[in-house]
Amino acid sequence: MYVKDVLVKNKAGLHARPATFFIQKANEYKSTIWVEKEERRVNAKSLLGVLSLGIIGGTDIKIIADGSDEQEAVDGLVGLVESGFAD
């Protein structure tokens, strides 16, 4: 299991369009991936799950992965969040 904390920098947070980019990226990996905000954890490959967290700009989240490409998955998703979804 591999875990990293990341600060959501874009003002809009993880709503509709950025969440879609995030989920598309998460689905590129084989590992099981979760996003955690405060004490709630959801499947990072689920749009409804990610949107249900209500992640806004300035929020700290954890990205957690477990599987064969867990480190690559977490680092890739952290990079996407840190870029402000400018991919």
N, C-alpha and C positions, 0 to 999 in steps of 0.2 A: 504494500500500500504506500502511495506517495501523496503528500499533501503540501499545498502552498497557500499562503494568504496573499490576497491581492486587493488593492483599492480600486474601486470602479471610478474612473476619472471623468468619463463623459457625463455632461450635465443630465442627460435624459435617463441615464442608467441602463438597465437591461430590460427595456420594453420592446414591443413588437419587432422593429427592424434589427436593432443590435442583438436581441435575443435569438432571432432567426439565424444571424451570422454565427453566433455562439454555438447553437445547436448543430448547424451544418458542420462546423469545425469539430465538435465533439463526436459526431457520427463518422468522422474519418478514422477514428481509432477503434481498436478491438476491445480495449479495456472497458470495464464498467466505470462510469464517471458520475460523480455527484457534485452538486454545488450546495454549500452550506452558508446560511445567513443566520446569525445569532444561533439558536439551537435547532433550526429547521433544516433538514437535508432533503434535497430532491434529485431526481435523475436528471443529469445535465443533457441528456438526449431527448428530453420531453419539453416541448414548448410550453404546454400548460403548467408543468411543474416549475420551470424557470420563471415564468410570468407570475406564478402564485406567490413567489417570494417577495415581490414588490421591491426589487433592488433599484435604488435611485443613486444618482451621482454622489460620490463621497462616502459610499458604503463599503465596509470591508467584508469580503467574502472569502470562503475557503473553497479551493478546487481540490477534489480528492479523486484519485483513480486507483484501481486495482486490476492488474492484468499484465499481459506480456509487454505492452508498450506504455505502461503507466507513467513513467517519467516524461517521455516524449509528449504524451497527451496533456499532462498538467502544464508542462512548460509551454506547449503550443497555445493552450487556452489562456494562460497567464499573459503571454505575449499579445494575444488578441485583445484582452481586456486593457492591458497597459497602453496599447496603441490608440485607445479610444474608439476602436472598431473602424479604424481608417484603412483596413485591409483592402 
